[in-house]
Amino acid sequence: MTEIKGWHVLAGFGAAFGIIIAVNLTLAYKAVQTFPGLEVKNSYVAGQVFDENRIA
């Protein structure tokens, strides 16, 4: 078994942060692509009738 040196730790941290950043960017891209862009004048009223609109 080899000794864990400083560059091993640095590479591990770099890989971990790289994966986290890649996943965050992927999820952000998917969120923007699937957003329908619906806008309402009064979000409170729209929220009150959401279930009725969903059933219809």
N, CA, C and O atoms as CSV, one atom per row, in Angstrom:
chain,resi,resn,atom,element,x,y,z
A,1,MET,N,N,0.853,-1.174,0.000
A,1,MET,CA,C,0.000,0.000,0.000
A,1,MET,C,C,0.899,1.237,0.000
A,1,MET,O,O,1.870,1.321,0.752
A,2,THR,N,N,0.552,2.190,-0.859
A,2,THR,CA,C,1.379,3.392,-0.944
A,2,THR,C,C,0.875,4.460,0.022
A,2,THR,O,O,-0.278,4.451,0.454
A,3,GLU,N,N,1.756,5.351,0.333
A,3,GLU,CA,C,1.429,6.434,1.257
A,3,GLU,C,C,0.601,7.503,0.534
A,3,GLU,O,O,0.877,7.846,-0.616
A,4,ILE,N,N,-0.406,8.017,1.220
A,4,ILE,CA,C,-1.220,9.086,0.643
A,4,ILE,C,C,-0.474,10.397,0.845
A,4,ILE,O,O,-0.207,10.816,1.971
A,5,LYS,N,N,-0.149,11.022,-0.258
A,5,LYS,CA,C,0.605,12.277,-0.205
A,5,LYS,C,C,-0.337,13.446,-0.461
A,5,LYS,O,O,-1.524,13.255,-0.730
A,6,GLY,N,N,0.192,14.627,-0.378
A,6,GLY,CA,C,-0.609,15.837,-0.541
A,6,GLY,C,C,-1.306,15.922,-1.882
A,6,GLY,O,O,-2.450,16.370,-1.962
A,7,TRP,N,N,-0.631,15.499,-2.934
A,7,TRP,CA,C,-1.249,15.604,-4.255
A,7,TRP,C,C,-2.398,14.625,-4.424
A,7,TRP,O,O,-3.310,14.873,-5.213
A,8,HIS,N,N,-2.366,13.493,-3.679
A,8,HIS,CA,C,-3.494,12.562,-3.707
A,8,HIS,C,C,-4.746,13.225,-3.119
A,8,HIS,O,O,-5.844,13.115,-3.664
A,9,VAL,N,N,-4.548,13.908,-2.006
A,9,VAL,CA,C,-5.660,14.593,-1.349
A,9,VAL,C,C,-6.186,15.714,-2.247
A,9,VAL,O,O,-7.396,15.889,-2.389
A,10,LEU,N,N,-5.270,16.469,-2.849
A,10,LEU,CA,C,-5.663,17.548,-3.751
A,10,LEU,C,C,-6.446,16.999,-4.944
A,10,LEU,O,O,-7.457,17.576,-5.342
A,11,ALA,N,N,-5.986,15.899,-5.509
A,11,ALA,CA,C,-6.683,15.285,-6.638
A,11,ALA,C,C,-8.063,14.787,-6.215
A,11,ALA,O,O,-9.026,14.920,-6.970
A,12,GLY,N,N,-8.168,14.220,-5.023
A,12,GLY,CA,C,-9.458,13.752,-4.526
A,12,GLY,C,C,-10.443,14.889,-4.340
A,12,GLY,O,O,-11.602,14.786,-4.739
A,13,PHE,N,N,-9.978,15.984,-3.727
A,13,PHE,CA,C,-10.845,17.147,-3.553
A,13,PHE,C,C,-11.241,17.740,-4.900
A,13,PHE,O,O,-12.393,18.122,-5.105
A,14,GLY,N,N,-10.287,17.814,-5.806
A,14,GLY,CA,C,-10.580,18.346,-7.138
A,14,GLY,C,C,-11.609,17.505,-7.866
A,14,GLY,O,O,-12.518,18.041,-8.499
A,15,ALA,N,N,-11.472,16.186,-7.781
A,15,ALA,CA,C,-12.429,15.289,-8.435
A,15,ALA,C,C,-13.813,15.422,-7.800
A,15,ALA,O,O,-14.818,15.460,-8.509
A,16,ALA,N,N,-13.868,15.490,-6.486
A,16,ALA,CA,C,-15.157,15.605,-5.793
A,16,ALA,C,C,-15.861,16.907,-6.169
A,16,ALA,O,O,-17.048,16.900,-6.496
A,17,PHE,N,N,-15.132,18.021,-6.123
A,17,PHE,CA,C,-15.743,19.294,-6.490
A,17,PHE,C,C,-16.105,19.333,-7.969
A,17,PHE,O,O,-17.110,19.936,-8.345
A,18,GLY,N,N,-15.303,18.702,-8.802
A,18,GLY,CA,C,-15.615,18.640,-10.228
A,18,GLY,C,C,-16.916,17.903,-10.487
A,18,GLY,O,O,-17.726,18.329,-11.311
A,19,ILE,N,N,-17.114,16.797,-9.784
A,19,ILE,CA,C,-18.363,16.037,-9.934
A,19,ILE,C,C,-19.553,16.859,-9.446
A,19,ILE,O,O,-20.597,16.891,-10.098
A,20,ILE,N,N,-19.398,17.520,-8.310
A,20,ILE,CA,C,-20.483,18.337,-7.761
A,20,ILE,C,C,-20.850,19.465,-8.727
A,20,ILE,O,O,-22.031,19.714,-8.970
A,21,ILE,N,N,-19.851,20.140,-9.272
A,21,ILE,CA,C,-20.109,21.236,-10.205
A,21,ILE,C,C,-20.773,20.714,-11.474
A,21,ILE,O,O,-21.700,21.340,-11.989
A,22,ALA,N,N,-20.307,19.576,-11.983
A,22,ALA,CA,C,-20.894,19.002,-13.200
A,22,ALA,C,C,-22.361,18.630,-12.984
A,22,ALA,O,O,-23.199,18.886,-13.848
A,23,VAL,N,N,-22.669,18.033,-11.847
A,23,VAL,CA,C,-24.058,17.657,-11.560
A,23,VAL,C,C,-24.923,18.905,-11.406
A,23,VAL,O,O,-26.040,18.945,-11.922
A,24,ASN,N,N,-24.427,19.924,-10.705
A,24,ASN,CA,C,-25.192,21.164,-10.542
A,24,ASN,C,C,-25.467,21.829,-11.884
A,24,ASN,O,O,-26.581,22.295,-12.126
A,25,LEU,N,N,-24.470,21.878,-12.756
A,25,LEU,CA,C,-24.668,22.478,-14.070
A,25,LEU,C,C,-25.668,21.684,-14.898
A,25,LEU,O,O,-26.496,22.263,-15.601
A,26,THR,N,N,-25.594,20.358,-14.816
A,26,THR,CA,C,-26.534,19.514,-15.552
A,26,THR,C,C,-27.959,19.741,-15.068
A,26,THR,O,O,-28.872,19.892,-15.880
A,27,LEU,N,N,-28.158,19.766,-13.761
A,27,LEU,CA,C,-29.499,19.977,-13.216
A,27,LEU,C,C,-30.021,21.379,-13.529
A,27,LEU,O,O,-31.207,21.545,-13.813
A,28,ALA,N,N,-29.153,22.382,-13.482
A,28,ALA,CA,C,-29.573,23.742,-13.826
A,28,ALA,C,C,-29.974,23.825,-15.293
A,28,ALA,O,O,-30.967,24.473,-15.626
A,29,TYR,N,N,-29.222,23.184,-16.164
A,29,TYR,CA,C,-29.548,23.165,-17.596
A,29,TYR,C,C,-30.899,22.500,-17.831
A,29,TYR,O,O,-31.730,23.015,-18.578
A,30,LYS,N,N,-31.115,21.351,-17.188
A,30,LYS,CA,C,-32.390,20.641,-17.341
A,30,LYS,C,C,-33.553,21.487,-16.809
A,30,LYS,O,O,-34.629,21.496,-17.405
A,31,ALA,N,N,-33.350,22.185,-15.709
A,31,ALA,CA,C,-34.409,23.013,-15.130
A,31,ALA,C,C,-34.787,24.148,-16.075
A,31,ALA,O,O,-35.969,24.449,-16.241
A,32,VAL,N,N,-33.802,24.773,-16.690
A,32,VAL,CA,C,-34.084,25.874,-17.604
A,32,VAL,C,C,-34.755,25.359,-18.872
A,32,VAL,O,O,-35.650,26.015,-19.403
A,33,GLN,N,N,-34.343,24.212,-19.357
A,33,GLN,CA,C,-34.908,23.669,-20.591
A,33,GLN,C,C,-36.352,23.207,-20.420
A,33,GLN,O,O,-37.128,23.266,-21.373
A,34,THR,N,N,-36.725,22.753,-19.237
A,34,THR,CA,C,-38.073,22.222,-19.031
A,34,THR,C,C,-39.027,23.237,-18.412
A,34,THR,O,O,-40.194,22.918,-18.185
A,35,PHE,N,N,-38.558,24.461,-18.131
A,35,PHE,CA,C,-39.430,25.485,-17.550
A,35,PHE,C,C,-40.384,25.995,-18.619
A,35,PHE,O,O,-39.933,26.461,-19.665
A,36,PRO,N,N,-41.702,25.919,-18.383
A,36,PRO,CA,C,-42.651,26.323,-19.421
A,36,PRO,C,C,-42.727,27.831,-19.629
A,36,PRO,O,O,-43.230,28.283,-20.658
A,37,GLY,N,N,-42.242,28.609,-18.682
A,37,GLY,CA,C,-42.266,30.055,-18.835
A,37,GLY,C,C,-43.625,30.682,-18.572
A,37,GLY,O,O,-43.896,31.794,-19.026
A,38,LEU,N,N,-44.475,29.983,-17.848
A,38,LEU,CA,C,-45.798,30.520,-17.549
A,38,LEU,C,C,-45.688,31.660,-16.547
A,38,LEU,O,O,-44.950,31.576,-15.565
A,39,GLU,N,N,-46.430,32.715,-16.811
A,39,GLU,CA,C,-46.471,33.845,-15.891
A,39,GLU,C,C,-47.921,34.176,-15.587
A,39,GLU,O,O,-48.783,34.102,-16.463
A,40,VAL,N,N,-48.181,34.537,-14.355
A,40,VAL,CA,C,-49.531,34.928,-13.956
A,40,VAL,C,C,-49.458,36.294,-13.295
A,40,VAL,O,O,-48.418,36.694,-12.770
A,41,LYS,N,N,-50.591,37.008,-13.330
A,41,LYS,CA,C,-50.613,38.326,-12.716
A,41,LYS,C,C,-50.542,38.250,-11.199
A,41,LYS,O,O,-49.826,39.024,-10.564
A,42,ASN,N,N,-51.288,37.312,-10.620
A,42,ASN,CA,C,-51.354,37.201,-9.171
A,42,ASN,C,C,-51.071,35.752,-8.791
A,42,ASN,O,O,-51.932,34.888,-8.950
A,43,SER,N,N,-49.885,35.488,-8.296
A,43,SER,CA,C,-49.501,34.112,-7.986
A,43,SER,C,C,-50.316,33.537,-6.828
A,43,SER,O,O,-50.513,32.324,-6.759
A,44,TYR,N,N,-50.788,34.385,-5.924
A,44,TYR,CA,C,-51.603,33.888,-4.812
A,44,TYR,C,C,-52.906,33.292,-5.335
A,44,TYR,O,O,-53.290,32.192,-4.938
A,45,VAL,N,N,-53.577,34.007,-6.212
A,45,VAL,CA,C,-54.841,33.523,-6.769
A,45,VAL,C,C,-54.588,32.279,-7.611
A,45,VAL,O,O,-55.363,31.324,-7.550
A,46,ALA,N,N,-53.531,32.277,-8.384
A,46,ALA,CA,C,-53.213,31.108,-9.208
A,46,ALA,C,C,-52.958,29.890,-8.329
A,46,ALA,O,O,-53.326,28.775,-8.700
A,47,GLY,N,N,-52.343,30.084,-7.185
A,47,GLY,CA,C,-52.098,28.974,-6.270
A,47,GLY,C,C,-53.378,28.454,-5.633
A,47,GLY,O,O,-53.493,27.263,-5.344
A,48,GLN,N,N,-54.333,29.342,-5.414
A,48,GLN,CA,C,-55.597,28.938,-4.804
A,48,GLN,C,C,-56.424,28.048,-5.727
A,48,GLN,O,O,-57.142,27.168,-5.252
A,49,VAL,N,N,-56.335,28.264,-7.025
A,49,VAL,CA,C,-57.133,27.485,-7.976
A,49,VAL,C,C,-56.295,26.428,-8.694
A,49,VAL,O,O,-56.734,25.864,-9.696
A,50,PHE,N,N,-55.106,26.161,-8.191
A,50,PHE,CA,C,-54.217,25.206,-8.863
A,50,PHE,C,C,-54.844,23.824,-8.967
A,50,PHE,O,O,-54.824,23.216,-10.037
A,51,ASP,N,N,-55.401,23.316,-7.866
A,51,ASP,CA,C,-55.985,21.970,-7.883
A,51,ASP,C,C,-57.169,21.887,-8.842
A,51,ASP,O,O,-57.343,20.880,-9.529
A,52,GLU,N,N,-57.977,22.932,-8.889
A,52,GLU,CA,C,-59.111,22.929,-9.815
A,52,GLU,C,C,-58.629,22.890,-11.262
A,52,GLU,O,O,-59.187,22.168,-12.088
A,53,ASN,N,N,-57.605,23.658,-11.562
A,53,ASN,CA,C,-57.061,23.671,-12.923
A,53,ASN,C,C,-56.385,22.350,-13.264
A,53,ASN,O,O,-56.428,21.908,-14.412
A,54,ARG,N,N,-55.771,21.728,-12.291
A,54,ARG,CA,C,-55.067,20.466,-12.530
A,54,ARG,C,C,-56.054,19.350,-12.843
A,54,ARG,O,O,-55.786,18.505,-13.698
A,55,ILE,N,N,-57.183,19.342,-12.162
A,55,ILE,CA,C,-58.193,18.302,-12.378
A,55,ILE,C,C,-58.876,18.491,-13.733
A,55,ILE,O,O,-59.221,17.511,-14.393
A,56,ALA,N,N,-59.070,19.728,-14.145
A,56,ALA,CA,C,-59.790,20.024,-15.401
A,56,ALA,C,C,-59.059,19.547,-16.631
A,56,ALA,O,O,-59.545,19.728,-17.747
